[in-house]
Amino acid sequence: MTTTTQQAAQRQDVHWEDALRVDASGLPCPQPLLAMRRALKQLAPGELLHLIATDPASQRDIRSFCDLSGVPLARVETDGEAFHFWLQQI
């Protein structure tokens, strides 16, 4: 897995593997974004969501959502054709 961008520094006290995982692999736009929004509603403030998507448009969509909504995009990685996004509920 390679890191393509990070908007927040990775800290050792963050348990990335404990994030609520939503696998939207194979879903076309806008379904990964919609799945991510539904999952965020289940989280308490401060909890992490790990979204996996394969639709290239998700890169733009998730970043735009975070910019407009203020939801922190804590980490982004690319693994082959999959994009991994970690968002933190506010």
C-alpha angles and dihedrals in degrees: 000000000000127000112234099177140350127198095185128039114255108247125196091230092063113095100209092176091061093063119117103261121220115183109202094163112151094016116126126228127315096018097081089054092048092048090050092051092050091049094049089060089062094057131088118229111286096023120125131237121201111203120190117196136165099191107105090216089065089076091063096035097052094045091048092049091051093047093049099040100038092236106147116243097212101180141001127192137172121217110181105299094344125096119207119202126184114198128182119220113234 
